[in-house]
Amino acid sequence: MSDKRGGGKAAIAAEAWGALLDLTMGQRNRFFRILQEFSLTPGDLRALFALDHETPRPMRTLARAWACDASNVTWMVDRLEGRGLVERRMLPSDRRVKMVALTPLGASTKAELFTRLHEPPADFLALDRASLQALRDALARLPASLRATGPHERPPDGVPPHRPRA
């Protein structure tokens, strides 16, 4: 990243975006270590992120949301179902449609995983209160379109979103 300060809005945005990317990539090993503690893959996390216990989602909807082939969704659901984290349900109005929902074990695993992922690293906690508040407030002003959480991708109850909503 450049040490040059100032410049136009696009240059400032590129510098800020680069800092966010560097921070994210710098935490990549920590992220994978936490997933490994749960014996999950990034794909498993993506599936858990998109599912909940109360609102089953059709497998074809998951394929569209994940931009992958239906066979990939089947493979991912098979793996998670084998671990007791998800279950397939029939749509009462059309038994051909397979719906996927978290089991109680899947919901508790998701909540535990999100709690672990949301724990700030020690170096982050070492920042002074004013810096943390300024960072939190700046991130809260980012548009919702930059956030990972959509209507079916909310952290479980009791787990704060990774970025405060504006």
N, C-alpha and C positions, 0 to 999 in steps of 0.2 A: 504494500500500500504506500502511496506517495506521502511524503512529509509536507507537501505543499498545502497550505491552508488557503481558504478563500475560493476564488473561481466562481464560475456560474453555477446555477442551480443544479444542472445535470452533473457537473463535476462533484459537487457536494453530495448529491444523492448517490453517485457511484462510490464515493469514499465511505459513506455511511453503510451502504449495502455491502461493500467489501468487508467492512468491519463485522457486520452481522454474519456474513458467510464465513469469515475466518473464525469467529467465535463458535459457530455451529460445527464447522469441520474440526475445530480443536477439541470438541467434546465427543467426537465420533467414537473413539475407543471406549469412553465411559458409557455411552449409549449401548454399544454392542455388549459390553460386559454385563450391564443390567439385564439385557435381553437373555444373555446366556445363563444368568442366575435363574431365570424362569424356564430355561430350555425352549426358548422361542426364537423364531427368525424375524427379520424385518417384515416379511410377508405376513407372518402370524400377527404381528403387531397391527399391521394395516387392517387385517380382518377384524381383530378385536376392537379396534378403533371405530370401525364402521357398524358394529353390531351392538345390540343391547338385548336385555331379557324380555322386555315388554313389547317391542315392536319388531317382529320378524321381517326380514327383507328377502324378496325373491332372489334366487341365485342369478337370474339373468340381469337383474338390476345391479348386483354386485359386479358382474362381469363388465357392464357398461361403466360403472363408477371407477373401477380399477383399470379400465382400458386393456382388458385381457380376454383371452378366449374362455369360453364357458368351461372347457376341460381344465383350465388352470384353477378356476373357482372350485370345481369339483374336487380337485386334488387337495387344495388348501382346506376345504371344509372337511374332507375325509380325515386329514391329519388332526385337525382340531377336534373333530367328533371322536376320534380314537382316544384322545386324551380327556374326553368328557367335558370339553370347554364350550362346545356348541351342539345344537341338535337341529335336525331337519324336521320341519312340520309341513303338513299338507295344507294347502289353501282350501278351506271348506267349499268354496264356490267352484273350484277347479282343481281336482286332485292331481292333475298333471304338473301343477306349479309347485316346486319345492321352495319352501321358505326356510330361512336360517335365523336362528336366535341363539343368544348366549344361554347356557345353563346357569344355575346358581353358582356352580364352581367357576364357570367362565366369567360371570359378573364379578365374583370376588377376586379372581386372578387379575382381571382387567383393572379393578380398583387398586389392588396392591401394586401392580406394575406401574400404573400412572402415578401413584404416590411416590414410588422410587424414582421415576423419571423426572418428577417435579421437584425433587430435593435439590436445592442449589449446591454446587460444589463449594468446597471450603474457600477457594480463592474468591469466589463470588460473594460469599458471606463476609469475607474480610473487608469488602468495600465499606466506606462510611455510609451512614444512614442517608445523608443528603444525596450522594451519588446514586444510591439504590432507588430513592424516590424519584429522582430526575429521570433515570433510565426507565423505571416503571411507567412514569407519566408520558414520556416520549413514545414508548411502545404502545401505550393505550390509544394514542392518537393515530396510529396506523389504520388504514382503511380495512374493513372487514374482508375485502377481497384478497388480502394477503395472508389471512389466517387459515390454518388447516381445519378448523372446526366448522362443519356445516350442520344441517339439521340432524343428520344421523351420525355425526362424528363428534359428539360432545364427550368430554371427560365424564366418568361416572360420578354419581352423587358423592359429595364430600371431598372431591379432588378439584382444586381450583383450576381454571383454564390456564394454559401456559402463558397466555398474554391477557391482561385485563381487557375487557370489552369496552369500547368507547361509548 
